[in-house]
Amino acid sequence: MRAMQMQGYGGPDALRLVQVPQPVPGAGEVLVEVHCASVNPVDWKRASGQYRLIMPVRFPAIPGYDIAGTVVSAGPGVAGFTPGMRVHARIAAMHGGGCAGFALVGARELVPMPDGMPFADAAALPLAGMTALQALRDGAQLPLTGARERVLVVGASGGVGHLGVQVAKATGAWVAGVCSGRNAALVRELGADEVLDYTQPGACTAAGTFDVVLDCVSGDPTPWLPLMTPAARYVSVIPGPGTFVWPLLHPFSRRRVRAWMLKTNGDALRWLDAQWARGGLRIV
């Protein structure tokens, strides 16, 4: 099969289009013919070597984790996935393998695609969508139904952010999105009740205070403290030193500051698919 293979750390110059044997599914695995694979920031950062201390790569390696395609065959102990079924997933294994003609996916991560969902949308959704959902639901403890809180999404036009706006709206929350003026129309179309243009002086500070801040840009809660209620929950999906240091410096504060990293989960992807199927989720 054809595959993109990383020969070492670097940029596009370290990639080669090669022919490699087609993988065979083992116990608990499904072989998927890949129609689309998406590239997320963590993919190119890992390929560049930025994460070599915490996520080392064993070369040669096939990159790619978010995929959409059709089932070819299932390994021992796998039920419910038949050949030709349209599926998508975030591959949980560290080795990746999504940027190839065929890829192995754990059955627990693999989810049938909703009828009518394009393969490109299905491949773009897993990491960004599950990160947004989990950060709000689990990290910020935002109820998925009946939420009456004010939510601020920083980086509302980005991959995780644009889905975070929509997830927060689906809960019933009042949502404001922070982005540049050129992306304001998009964020409004996604359902934001208010758009804050960070390039305009005072635009953010005039917006009032928020119960939840989903930060998709930085890992430091300090700039957003004036916009947070006394018991607000701040969650960063790009953890920086400030995310970890702030709770240590303010042990008695009612504000909660957390870093959130994706936990691959088929149930989370099913929830997102259900939102898409009912017209409540647009994947840009």
N, C-alpha and C positions, 0 to 999 in steps of 0.2 A: 504494500500500500504506500501511497505518498504521505509524507509527513514533513513538517517543518522541524528542524532539529537544531538545538543550540550546541555549538561546538565549545563554547566557553563563555565567560562573562563578557558583556559588551553590549553594543547596540545592534541594529539590523545587520551590520557586517559580520556578526557572529552567528547568523542564521543560515542554514542551508536547506534546500529542498532535496529530500533524499527518498530512497525506497527502502522500507523496512518490513519485516514480517508482520502480517496481520495478527493482532493479539487474540488469545483464546480465553474465554471467560472461565474463571475458577469458581469455587463455591461462593455464593452470595453476590456474584457479579453478573452484569449484563453487557453484552457487546452491542455498541451503538454505531450505526453508520452516521458520521457527522455531516450535517448539512450546513451548519453555521457554528462558529466559535467566536467568543468575544474577548477583547483584550481590556483588562482593568489596570489601574495604576499599580496594584501589587504585582502584576505580572511583569511589567517592564522594570519595576524597581528590583524585583528578584533577579531578573535576567541581567541587569546592569551590575549586580554584585552588592547593591546597597544593603541587602538583607542577608549577606552571606554568613553572618555570625548566628542568626536565629533561624534562617531558612536556607541552609546551604543547598546547592544544586550539584547533583552527581552527573557529570557529563560523559557522553553526549546525552541530551535530554530533550524530550518533546514538550514544549510549553502548552499552556491552555488548560483552563479549569471550567469555564462556563460554556456549555454546549447545548445544541438542539439537533435532533436527528430522528432516525427511525431504528427500532429494535431489529437486530439481526438474529441473536440467539441469547439464551440465558444459561448460566452455569448451574451446577447442582444446588438444590435447595431453594431455587428462585421460582416463585409462582406469580402470575398476574401480568407478565410481560410477554406478549406474543409478537412474532415477526411482523414487521411493518407498522407497529404502533408508534405514533408520533410522541416523542418524549423530550424532556430537557432536564438539566441538572447542573449543580455545582459539584464537580468532582472533588471528593473530600481527601483523597490520597495525596500525599506531598509530591508524588512524581508527576502529576498533571497528565498530559497526554492528549489534550483536547484538540490541538492544532494538527490533526491528522485525518486521514480518510475514515478511520475507525478508532473508537476509544472504549476503554473499559470503565464502567461506572458501578459503584456499589448499589445494590437494589434499594437500600434504604434512602439513598439520595435521589433516586430517579423518580420522576413524576410524569404522568401522561399530560400532554399539552391540551389546553382547551380547544374545542373545535373552532377553526377559523383563525387561530393565532399564527401569524407568520413566523417562520423559523428564525429570522433575524431578531424579532422581538423576544422570542422565547430564549434565545442565547444571551440577550442583553439583560435579562431580568434577574437571574439567580443571585449573584453576589450583591449587586446594588440594591435590589429589592429586599432580600433577606436581611441585609445590614440595616436598612432603614426601619424595617418592621421590628426587628429584635431590639434595636437601640431605643425605639420609642416604647414598645410594649414591655420589654424585660429590663432594659437599662433605666428608662425614665418612669416605669410603672404607669404608663398611660393606658387607661382602659380602652379596649377595642370597640366597645359600644357605650354610648351614653356619656362620653367625655365632654365636659363643659369647661375645659381649661383653655388657657391661651398658650399657644405653641409658637416658638420662634425657630425657623429653620435657617441656619447660616450656610450659605452656599446653595441656595434653593434652585439654581439652574443646573447644578452638576449632576453626576450620575446617581449618587445616593440621595442628594438633596431634592431632586425633582420628584423622586419617588417618595421621599419623606414627607413632602408637602401633601401628596395625595393620600398617603397612609394616615397622616394626622387628620385630614379632612374627613376621611371615612369613619373615624372614631366619633365624630361630632364636635371636634375641637375647633376653636377659632384660630386661624393660622396666618402668620405673617412670614414672608420670605425675604431674606437678604440676598441681593444680587446686584449686578451693575445695571444701569439704565437700559443698556441694549438688550438685556434678557428679561426686562420687566414684563413685557407682553406675554411671553411664554409662561412665566410663573403665574400670572393672573389667569391664563387659560387653564392651567393645571388646578385651579381652585383656590389659590391663596386669597384670603380676605383683604390683605394689605401687602404691598410690596415696598421694601425699604431699599433705596439706592445708596449703597455704601459710599459711592463717589461724591455724594452731596453732603456738605457739612450739616450736622445736626439731624439728618434724616432718621437715624436709628434712635437717638436719645428722645425724640419727640413721640415715639410709638407707644409709650407706656411700659408696663412691666409684664413679665411672662412667667407662667408656672413651669414651663418646660422649654429648654434650649437644646436643640439638636445641632451640634457644631460639626459641619462636614468640611471645614477649611483648616482649622487650627486645633491645637491641643491645649489651649490656655483659656480658662474661664474668665480671667481677670478683665478683659475688655468688655465682657457682657454682664458683669456684676450689676451695673446701674440699671439694667433692663430686667433683672431677676427679682421676683418676689422674695420675701424673707425665707420661705420654705421651698424655693424653686429646685428643680432637678435639672442638672446640666450633664449632657452626655456628648462625648467627643468620639467620632469614629476614626479620627486620625490622632491617636494619643500622643501627646508631647509631654515634656517634663512638668509643665504647669498642671496637667491633669492629675498627675500623681502627687505632686508636692502640695497642692492647695489643701486637700483634706488633712494633711499632716500639720499644716500651719494654722488650720482653723478647726480643731477637733470638736469644738462645741457649737459650731454653726449648724443651723437647721437646714441650710442649703446642702444638697447632695451633689457631689461631682464624681463622675464615673467615666472611665474609658470603656469603649465597647469594641470587641473584635467578633467578627462573624463566626457563628457556630452553624455549620452546614446542617440543614434539617429539612427533610422532605415535607413535613407538615407546614412549615413556614411558607414554602414555595406553593403548596396547595392553596393556602389562604390568599396569597397574591394572585394566583391564577383565577380564583373565584371572583376577586375584585375586578380583574380584567374582563372576565366573562360577562359580568353584569354592567360593563361599561364604566366602571369606576376607577380605571387605571390606564394611563397612557404611558407608553414606554418610548422615550425619545432616544 
